[in-house]
Amino acid sequence: MCLPSVIDKTRHRIDFDGHVWEVDVFHGANDGLVLAEVELDDESVKPVLPPWLGKEVSDDARYFNANLAVTPFKAF
C-alpha cells in the first residue's frame, strides 16, 4: 500500500564530533523542512550537538514521515 503522497527529500550524512548526523532536506509539499538525527549505539551517550541544530522534535508525531505524507509541515 502506498501513502497518499510520496515524501521527497535529499539525505545528507554529516560527520560532527565523532558521530554521523543524517540531515534530510525536504522538497515538494514539505519544501523548507530540514530534519537532523543521529543514531547512537547506547542511550547513555550524549553527543555534542552541532551549532546548526534547531529545536528537538523527536517526540512530535507531526514530523514522522507517515504524517508528513498526509499533512505537510506548512499546514501546522
N, C-alpha and C positions, 0 to 999 in steps of 0.2 A: 504494500500500500504506500502511496506517495502522500506526502504532506500537501496541504493546499497550495503551497508555493515553495520554490527552491531557495535555500539560503545561499547567497552569492557572497563569497569572501575570499580574501587572499591571506594566507597564513605565513607569517614570518617567524623565524626562530632566532632569538637574540641571546647571546651569552652575556650574562651580567653577574659578576662576583661569584663565579663558580656554579651558577645554575643556568639552565636554558629556559627562557621565557618564550611561550608561544603567544604571538600577538596577531590577532585576527582583525583585519581591516575589512569592514563590510561594504557591500555595494548594493545597487538596486534599491529595493524598498527600505533597506536598513542603512543606506548610504550615510556616512558620517559617524557611524558607531565603530569604536575601536575597543576591543577587549583583550586583556592580557591574563595569562595564567602560567603557573609554574607547577610542575609535578615534583613531589617530594617523596623520597623513599620512607621517611619517618615523620609522623605528625609533630614530633618534638623539635624538628629542625625549623629554625626561624631565619629564613633568608633575608639578606639585606634587600630592602625594597628599592627599586630603581627610582630616580628622581622624577621620571616621566610618568610614573604610575598615578592613576586617578583614584576615585573612591572605590571601596570594596563593594562588589555586587554579587559575590558567590552565592549568597543565600536568597537573592532576589529572582524569583521564578520568571519574571518578565524577560530576563536576559538569557534564558535557556533557549537553545536553537529551535526546539519544537514550538515554543511560544512565539519566538521572533518570526517564524514562518507564517503564523496566523495573525499576529498583531505586531507590525513593525515598531521599532523603538520610538519613532517620531510620533506615534499615536499616544504615548504615555508621558 
